[in-house]
Amino acid sequence: MRLLHIADVHLGVKPDAGKSWSAKREQDIWESFAKVIETAGQQKVDFLLISGDLFHAQPLKKELREVNYLFGQIPETKIILMAGNHDYLRQKSYYLTNEWQENVFFFRQEEIGRFDFEKENVSVYGLSYWHREIREPFYDNVHPTDSGRINILLAHGGDSSHIPFSAERILENGFDYVAAGHIHRGGQLVPERAVMAGSLEPTDCNDVGPHGYWLGEIEKGRSRVHFYPIRNCEYCHEDYFVTGQTAEREIYGWAEKLLAERPAYQYFRLFLKGKKNPDITYDVSRLEQLERVVDVVQQLEPDYDYEKLKEEHAGSILGEYIRVLQNMPAEEINKKALEYGVNALLGNKIE
């Protein structure tokens, strides 16, 4: 049988709030989800697996109506859905009262349940979050009831606060495929048999690298899945190494050239690293106004000549401070203490 696997769509999220492209990014995530539904229909997918956090928060009635309409466009595809830690269920959640399309199968409980599909000889196991955090390793202790079926576990978690699990152990328990979500950077946990889908699109500037969906086929004892990127947005972290001679205009020129050379779907978090002249402060506001620059992070150390400072300030608190710190073990904490202390004594800003 053919499946398409996604997670962490986060419909309703507003990435890069305050930026000129924020509204477009919000809409692009909806369009990417609609494109996945269209792809599922074109590829004649038997199952669409959504491993939690379809919504960024509790869904509104309007949002559920839009999603349900899209689900209705692929009536031959069975859609298996769970709530994750972002859109976790509550007593008055619209999730619970929504009248789903006939092809939608929604896990309502926080205990492991399953849906059986006789025609495809498939059983899908899963649960929904009813709390922001679940620390118990529920998935590690689940065993399929019928080993003759193709058994799939729909999972959301993978860190200490959100159902920690071992993909290897789950497979040893008898599952044929683990369709996981929650960690936004996706990848194969166990080749062809356990996949962390990753977020369909990045939701903030720390979700670097490609994002998309997984498409493939599963048979009893064998599966083949492949990753397909969606490139409405890809966040990149780029470094520029500064020296004591670097001019502000030089950095701005680098950023402009970077934006001109790279594809339009890439957005950037820029990091200024290295050593700077202690008497110079870089104004990065102009950089941050460039289209597709999310923010600029300065990770700069002052380019002090400690020997010269110690000589010039001999007999003062500053000179004595440098002498004492230089005589301490050459450890990172002492290096930082020297840098921060000299900054403070000279009245310079600590970045």
N, C-alpha and C positions, 0 to 999 in steps of 0.2 A: 504494500500500500504506500501511497505517496503522502508526504507530510510537509508542511511549512511551519517553521518554529520561530516565534518572536517573543520578546519580553520588554518590559520597561519602556513602553511607548510614551508614557507620561503626558497624555492628552491634557491640555489645559495649562501646562507649564509656560511661563513667560521668560525665556532665556534672555540674558544680557539686558536686564531691565535698565531703562534710561538711555539705551543706545538707539540710533535711528532705525536699525534693522530688527528690533525686538519683536514688533508685531508680525513682521514677515516670518521670523523664525517660529513663532507660535503657530502661524497658519501652515507653514511648511511641514510641521510635524503631523498635523491633520492630513495634509495631502500625501505624505509618505505612507501613513496608515492606509489611506484609501487606495494607494498604489499597490500595497501588499494584498489587499482584498481583491483587487483586479487581477493581480498575478496569480493568486490562488485559483481564481476561476479559469484563467487562460491555461494554467498548467494542470487543470483537472485534479487538484489536490483533494485527497480523501479527508485529511484532518488538518485543521489549522490550530496549532497549540499556542496559547498565550499564557506565558509563565509569570503572571503577576504584574502589578503596577501599570495596567492599561491606562489608568488616569493618574494624574499627579496628586490628586486629593480626592475627597469624596465627590463622586460625579454628580453633576446637576441633571435634572430631568431632561433638559434640552440636549445635553451631551450624550446621554444614554439613547435618546431618540435618534440622534445622528448615527451613532455606532450601530444601533440595531437595524437601521435602514441599510447600512453598508453590509452587515451580516446577511441581510435578506437578498442581496444581489448574488450570493453564491450558495443557493439552496442545496446543492449536491455535496457541499463540503461541510463536514461536522466540525463545529468550532468548540473547543474545550477551553474554558476560561476560569481563572481563579483571581481572587483579590490578594494583593501584596501588602507590604508594610506601609506604602504611601496611600493606597486607596482601600485600606482595611475596613472591614464591615463593622457596622454599628446597628443598634436596634432599629433606628429610624432611617437607615441608609436606603436611598432610592434603588441601589443594587438589588435589594431584597424584594421590592414590589414591582420591579420592571417586568413587563410581559415580553420575554425574549422570543425571538424567532424560533421556529421548530427545530432548526439545525444547530441551536446553541445549547451547550451543556455547561452549567455554571456550578462550581463547587461552593456550597453555601456554608458548610460547617468547618470548624477548626480541628476536627478530628479527621484522620485519613478516611476518605471514601473512594468509590470507584464508579466508573461508567463502563458498561459492557456493550460491545457492538458485535452482534452475532455474525452478521454478513461478512465483516472484515476479519473476524476472529481476533479482535483487539479488546484489551481492557486498559483504561487509563485511570491511574490513581492520583489523588491530590487532595488538597484542602485549601481553605481561604484563611487569611489572617483576620482575627477579630481584635488584635492588639498591635501596637506599633512595633513591639519587640516580642520575639519568641525565642528563648534561649535553649529550649530542649531540642536534642537532635532527633526529631520525630522520624525523619526519612530513613535513618540508618537501621531502623527496626521494623521496616515494612517488608512483608513477604507476599508475593502474588499468590492468590488462592488457586489459580489454575495455570500450571507451568506449560500447558499445551498452547496457550494463547500468546499473541504478541503483547507483552506487558510493558507499558510505558508509565513512568513516574513524572508527573508535572510538579516541579519543585521551584520554590522561591526562597533563596537564602544563600548561605555559604560563608557567613562571618559569625563571630561569637554572639552577636545580638539578634541574629535573624536565621534561625534554624541551621546551625552548623551541620555539615554533612560530609561524608566521604563517598564520592562517586564510585570508587572501586568497591566499597562495601555494598552499596545499593545494587550494583550489577551482580555481585556475588550472591545476593539474596534472591536473584532470579529475574531481575528486570532486563529487558532487551534494549531499552533506550531511556536515558534521563534527559528530560527537556527542562533545563534550569534557567532561572532568571535571577535578578537582583544586582549582580555585579555588572557595571555598565561597560566594562571592557570585556568583550566576548572572546570565546575560543573553545577548542575541544578539550574537555577535561580528561576524557578517555577517547582516543581516536575512533570516530564513527559511531560511538555508543553513548557518550555523555557529552552534552554541549551546554555551555553557558552562553545563552544567546547574545548577551550584551544589549545595550539600549538600541532601539531601532534607529534613533538619531541621538546625537549628543545633547544633553540638557544644560550643561554649563561648560565653561572654558577649560575645565580640568578633565573632561571626557575626550581625551586626545585620540587620534587615530581613526581608522575607518569604522563605521557602524552600518548595520543592515539586518538582513534576515537569513535564515538557514532553510534550504530546500533539499529534499532527498527522498529516498525510498527505504523502507524497513521491511524485512522479511524475518521470520523466526530464526534467530541466531545470526542474522547478518543485517547490516545497515550501511547506507552510503549517503552522506550529507555534505553539502557544500555551502560556503558562505557567499552571499551576494550583497555588495555594498550599495547603500543609498547615499548619494552625494549632493544633497541639498546643503549640507553644512559639514565641515570637518575642522575641528579646532587643532591648531598647531602651536607648540611652544618653541620659540626661536631665541637664541642667545646672541648678544653682541658684547664682545669683550673690550672693555674700556681700559685705557692707560691714562697716566697723568697728563698726557698731551691731547687727549680726545676732546674735540669741540662738539658743542650741542648740534650744530648744523650737520656735522659728519654723521651723527646718529640718525638724524631726521632723513638724510639722504639715503642711508642704508635701508630704513623702513620703507620709504617710497619705492625704492628699487625692488625690495622684497615683494611688496604688494603688486607691482606691475608685472613681475615675472611669474607669480604663482596663480593657480586657477581661482576663479571668482567664488567658488564654494568654500574656500579656506578662510578661516578667521583666526586671528593671532593674539596670543599672549606673549608679550615681548619681555625678555629678561636682560637687564644690563648687569654685567658681571665684570669682575676684575678690580683694578685699583684706580682711584681718581685723585686728582689734586685736592688736598684738604680744603683749599680756599674756594673751591668751585662747587656750586649746587646746580644740578641739572633740573631744568623745568620741563617735565615730561607732559604737561597739559596739551601742548601742540601735537605731540605724538598720539595721545589718547583721542584726539579729535579726528584722526585719520579713519576713513571708512574701513571696517573690518578689523580694526585694532580694538580688542576688548579692554585690555588694560596693559600697563607697563609696570614691571616690578624691578626696583633697584636693589641689587645685591652687591653693593660696592664697598670696598675697604679703602680707607684713606691711605694714600701713598706717603706715609710719614718717613722721614729720615730720623730715626730714633736717636742715633748717635749725635747728630747735629743738634737736635732738640735738647738732649741731655747736657751737651756742652753749653748751649746758650742759656739754659735755665739751671745751671749748677748752683746748688745751695738753696733752691726753691722747692716747693712741694712737688712741682711738676718734674724737676730733675731727679729728685729722690724717688718719686713714684716709678719713673722709668728704670732707674738703677735697680730697685728692689724686684720689680717684675721680670727684668731681664735675667736676674740671678735665680729665678724659680725654674723648675723643670719645664722643658719645652713641650708642654701639652696644649691642646687646643683651648682648654678653658682659661689657661694663663695668657695665651695669645689674645683671646677675646677680651680678657680683663685689661690687658695693656692697651688695646685699641680703644675700648669704651672709656677707660679712665682718662687717657690722653684727650680723647674727644671732649669729655666733660670738662676737664681742667682748662682746655683751650676755648671752651664755649662753643664748640661746633655741634651741629645736629647729628644725632646718631640715627642712621638709616637702617 
